[in-house]
Amino acid sequence: MLAKKIGMAEAALVLSRESGLSLRQAYRYLEVAKSRERLLPAPQPSVTLS
């Protein structure tokens, strides 16, 4: 939801409705996701050896 560039209020409302969370909990989850978005690097492709 955050990647779609919608506002926090709208994202929290959608998350709350779709997941059965309270609005307060939805905001908490979005805050965590927003802070982690910048910290996680893209995974490197893996090579399978057999």
C-alpha positions as CSV (number, residue, x, y, z in Angstrom):
1,M,0.0,0.0,0.0
2,L,2.8,2.4,0.8
3,A,4.4,1.6,-2.5
4,K,1.3,2.8,-4.3
5,K,1.9,6.3,-2.8
6,I,-1.5,6.6,-1.1
7,G,-1.8,8.5,2.1
8,M,-1.2,7.0,5.5
9,A,-4.8,7.6,6.6
10,E,-6.2,5.8,3.6
11,A,-3.7,3.0,3.8
12,A,-4.5,2.5,7.5
13,L,-8.2,2.4,6.8
14,V,-7.8,-0.2,4.0
15,L,-5.5,-2.3,6.2
16,S,-7.8,-2.1,9.1
17,R,-10.8,-3.2,7.0
18,E,-9.0,-5.9,5.1
19,S,-7.2,-7.4,8.1
20,G,-9.7,-6.9,10.8
21,L,-7.3,-4.7,12.8
22,S,-8.1,-1.7,14.8
23,L,-7.2,1.6,13.1
24,R,-4.6,2.3,15.8
25,Q,-2.9,-1.1,15.1
26,A,-3.0,-0.5,11.4
27,Y,-1.2,2.8,11.9
28,R,1.5,1.0,14.0
29,Y,2.0,-1.7,11.3
30,L,2.3,1.0,8.6
31,E,4.9,3.0,10.7
32,V,7.0,-0.1,11.0
33,A,6.7,-0.9,7.3
34,K,7.6,2.6,6.4
35,S,10.7,2.6,8.6
36,R,11.9,-0.8,7.3
37,E,11.3,0.1,3.7
38,R,14.5,2.1,3.6
39,L,16.6,-0.3,5.6
40,L,16.2,-3.5,3.7
41,P,18.4,-4.0,0.6
42,A,17.1,-5.7,-2.5
43,P,18.0,-9.4,-2.4
44,Q,20.7,-10.6,-4.7
45,P,19.9,-13.3,-7.3
46,S,20.9,-16.7,-6.2
47,V,22.6,-19.5,-8.2
48,T,21.6,-23.1,-7.7
49,L,24.3,-25.7,-7.9
50,S,23.4,-29.3,-8.4
